[in-house]
Amino acid sequence: METINKTEKKENFSALTVLVFLLVAFIFISRGSTEYRFSQIESIEVAGQNIKVDLALTEATRGEGLSGRRSMAEDTGMLFVFDRPDKYLFWMKNMYFPIDIIWINEDMRVVYIKQNAHPDLFLETYEPDEDAKYVLEVVAGFSDKYNLKVGDKVEFGY
């Protein structure tokens, strides 16, 4: 009877060790895939300024957006690329800093700008009046500083 208990304990310990290893591996792989999703960086021109943007090309990356990031440099942003034009709704879920949200149509023209969308207003949603195929998020104050207006042309290769 004593031998069976020791064997059972060893089996339980081994199973627990394997389970913990698999859990740690899953967490590590999941974190790595998040970093990879946003590893595509493109340079675009907006209001005469070159901006390095992370590309949000999939439903998963568009859903995550800038959530969880603590800050963003003035010359960086995130470009959301959609399959078709529509009135895409945005909100400040899990954001830590204010941003300007810029909707851009298929003709590469700015159709709507929400300046200084603040994380304290995370339940508020923002939606353009016209269809857009792209949405650009940049640091708050960018559109004012560089005099970006509705109708302005934006340049990038998507």
Residue, then its C-alpha position, 0 to 999 in steps of 0.5 A: m500500500e505504501t508503494i502505491n501512494k509513493t507512485e501516485k504522488k510521483e505521477n501527480f507531481s509529474a502531471l502537475t509539473v507538465l501542466v505548469f510547463l505547458l501553461v508557462a509555454f502558452i503564456f510565453i507564446s501568446r505574448g510573443s504573438t502579440e508582439y509579432r502582430f504589430s511588428q509591421i511598421e510603415s512610414i506614411e506622410v500626414a500633414g507634411q510629417n513622416i510618421k512610423v506606424d504600426l499596421a493593424l491589418t487583421e480583426a484581432t490587431r484592429g480590436e487591440g489597437l493601442s490598448g495597454r500602451r503607456s505612451m507613444a512618440e510624436d512621430t509614431g502612430m497606428l494605422f488601421v487598414f480595413d477591407r472596405p470603406d465604412k463608418y468605423l466606430f472607435w473608443m478609448k478602451n484600455m488607453y492611458f494617454p489622449i490621442d487624435i483619431i483621423w479617418i481617411n477615405e479610399d481617395m486618401r483624404v481626411v474625412y473626420i478628425k477627433q482631436n484629443a480623445h481622452p482615456d477618461l472618456f473610455l465609454e464615449t465612442y467616435e464615428p465619422d460622418e463619412d465612410a473611411k477605409y483607414v483610421l490613423e491614431v496619433v498623439a493628441g495635438f498632432s492635427d492642431k500642431y501640423n494644421l491637419k484639416v478635413g479634406d487634406k491628402v494623406e500619402f501611404g501605399y495601402 
